[in-house]
């Protein structure tokens, strides 16, 4: 239980920091750090962070993909988005407590569905 409290405290701190970052980006005092990164690894590592949550709350979170995909993005900002999307999926999932994330590639376009 203490670990859940610590995890939630870290999550709330991250949310406050996210809001500060958005304000800085809007004000032009912070820039994006665009670099080549693995979208697949970013989503996978974020899903792995939910291991304890899944154990204690009987959730199933799966990530389906065909192959590793690399993109040009700001990794920190992208991880914030992925984390928020997974949290929203968890909050609004049905009674089956199942969240499925699917990464598809069509015509050199990558789509990730939550």
C-alpha positions in Angstrom: 0.0 0.0 0.0 2.9 2.4 0.8 4.3 1.8 -2.7 0.9 2.7 -4.3 0.9 6.0 -2.3 4.5 6.7 -3.4 3.6 5.9 -7.0 0.5 8.1 -6.9 2.5 11.0 -5.3 5.1 10.7 -8.1 2.3 10.6 -10.7 0.7 13.8 -9.3 4.1 15.5 -9.2 4.6 14.5 -12.8 1.1 16.0 -13.7 2.0 19.3 -12.1 5.3 19.3 -13.9 3.5 18.5 -17.2 1.2 21.6 -16.7 4.3 23.8 -16.0 5.9 22.4 -19.2 2.9 23.2 -21.3 2.9 26.7 -19.9 6.6 27.1 -20.7 6.0 25.8 -24.3 3.1 28.2 -24.8 5.2 31.1 -23.5 8.1 30.2 -25.8 10.5 29.8 -22.9 11.0 26.1 -23.5 11.7 24.2 -26.7 11.2 20.7 -27.9 14.1 18.2 -28.0 13.3 16.3 -31.2 15.4 13.1 -31.7 15.1 9.6 -33.2 13.4 7.3 -30.8 11.5 4.0 -30.6 7.8 4.6 -30.3 7.3 0.9 -29.6 9.8 0.9 -26.8 8.3 4.0 -25.3 4.8 2.5 -25.2 6.2 -0.9 -23.9 8.1 0.7 -21.1 5.1 2.8 -20.1 2.9 -0.3 -20.0 5.5 -2.1 -17.8 5.3 0.7 -15.2 1.7 -0.4 -14.6 2.8 -3.9 -13.4 2.0 -3.3 -9.7 -1.2 -1.5 -10.5 -2.3 -4.5 -12.6 -1.5 -6.9 -9.8 -3.5 -5.0 -7.1 -6.5 -4.0 -9.2 -7.0 -7.0 -11.5 -6.5 -5.0 -14.7 -5.2 -6.4 -18.0 -3.2 -4.0 -20.1 -1.8 -5.4 -23.3 0.3 -3.8 -26.1 0.0 -5.4 -29.6 2.5 -4.5 -32.3 4.0 -6.1 -35.4 7.5 -4.5 -35.3 9.6 -1.9 -33.6 8.9 1.6 -35.1 11.3 4.6 -34.9 10.0 8.2 -35.1 11.4 11.7 -34.7 9.9 13.2 -31.5 10.6 14.7 -28.1 10.7 11.5 -26.0 9.9 13.2 -22.7 6.8 14.9 -24.1 5.7 11.7 -26.0 6.0 9.6 -22.8 3.8 12.2 -21.0 1.2 11.7 -23.7 1.3 7.9 -23.6 1.1 7.9 -19.8 -1.9 10.2 -19.9 -3.7 8.1 -22.5 -3.1 4.9 -20.6 -4.4 6.6 -17.4 -7.5 7.7 -19.3 -8.1 4.3 -20.7 -7.8 2.8 -17.2 -10.2 5.3 -15.8 -12.9 4.8 -18.5 -12.6 1.1 -19.2 -15.5 -1.2 -18.6 -16.2 -3.8 -16.0 -13.8 -6.3 -17.7 -10.9 -4.0 -16.7 -9.1 -4.6 -20.0 -7.0 -2.0 -21.8 -5.6 -2.9 -25.2 -3.1 -0.7 -27.0 -2.5 -1.5 -30.7 0.2 -0.1 -32.9 -0.4 -0.4 -36.7 1.6 0.6 -39.7 -0.1 1.4 -43.0 1.5 3.2 -45.9 4.5 4.3 -43.7 2.0 5.9 -41.2 2.1 4.6 -37.6 -1.0 4.7 -35.6 -1.3 3.7 -31.9 -4.8 3.0 -30.6 -5.8 3.0 -26.9 
